[in-house]
Amino acid sequence: MAKKSRPTFQKREKEKARQQKQKDKEVRRLESKERRAMAGPRIEGEDPDLVGIRPGPQPLPEQWDDLA
């Protein structure tokens, strides 16, 4: 009869691990949400990665000025 309790114990441990993983995941989600909120609001219609870039060919970087 000792074998019968082992699978139950393993199931209980597996369920505890699953619940802990879910809690950890929820904490990571909340932290991520807070980080995004702290980044500040985006300016509508302006991508910060594209500020200062104009359509068409771009000027060469300073280190390449000698080659042109």
C-alpha positions as CSV (number, residue, x, y, z in Angstrom):
1,M,0.0,0.0,0.0
2,A,3.0,2.3,0.3
3,K,3.1,2.7,-3.4
4,K,-0.4,4.2,-3.6
5,S,0.6,7.4,-1.8
6,R,3.6,8.2,-4.0
7,P,1.7,9.2,-7.1
8,T,-0.6,11.4,-5.0
9,F,2.4,13.1,-3.4
10,Q,4.0,13.6,-6.9
11,K,0.7,15.1,-8.2
12,R,0.5,17.5,-5.3
13,E,4.1,18.6,-5.8
14,K,3.5,19.0,-9.5
15,E,0.4,21.1,-8.8
16,K,2.3,23.3,-6.3
17,A,5.0,23.9,-8.9
18,R,2.5,24.8,-11.5
19,Q,0.8,27.3,-9.2
20,Q,4.1,28.8,-8.2
21,K,5.0,29.2,-11.9
22,Q,1.7,31.0,-12.5
23,K,2.4,33.4,-9.6
24,D,5.9,34.1,-10.9
25,K,4.5,34.7,-14.4
26,E,1.9,37.1,-13.0
27,V,4.6,39.1,-11.1
28,R,6.7,39.4,-14.3
29,R,3.6,40.6,-16.2
30,L,2.9,43.3,-13.6
31,E,6.5,44.4,-13.5
32,S,6.6,44.6,-17.3
33,K,3.4,46.6,-17.3
34,E,4.8,49.1,-14.7
35,R,8.0,49.5,-16.7
36,R,6.0,50.3,-19.8
37,A,3.9,52.8,-17.9
38,M,7.1,54.5,-16.5
39,A,8.5,54.9,-20.0
40,G,6.0,57.8,-20.5
41,P,3.3,58.4,-23.1
42,R,4.2,58.3,-26.8
43,I,3.8,61.3,-28.9
44,E,1.0,60.4,-31.3
45,G,2.2,60.1,-34.9
46,E,5.9,60.3,-34.1
47,D,8.2,57.3,-33.7
48,P,11.1,58.1,-31.5
49,D,13.4,55.8,-33.5
50,L,12.7,57.8,-36.7
51,V,13.1,61.4,-35.3
52,G,15.4,63.4,-37.5
53,I,15.3,61.0,-40.5
54,R,14.1,62.5,-43.7
55,P,12.8,60.6,-46.7
56,G,15.3,59.8,-49.4
57,P,19.1,59.1,-49.2
58,Q,20.6,59.8,-45.8
59,P,23.8,61.7,-45.3
60,L,27.0,59.6,-44.7
61,P,28.1,59.2,-41.1
62,E,31.1,61.5,-40.0
63,Q,33.6,58.7,-40.2
64,W,32.8,58.1,-43.8
65,D,33.1,61.8,-44.9
66,D,36.6,61.2,-46.1
67,L,35.5,58.5,-48.6
68,A,32.8,60.6,-50.3
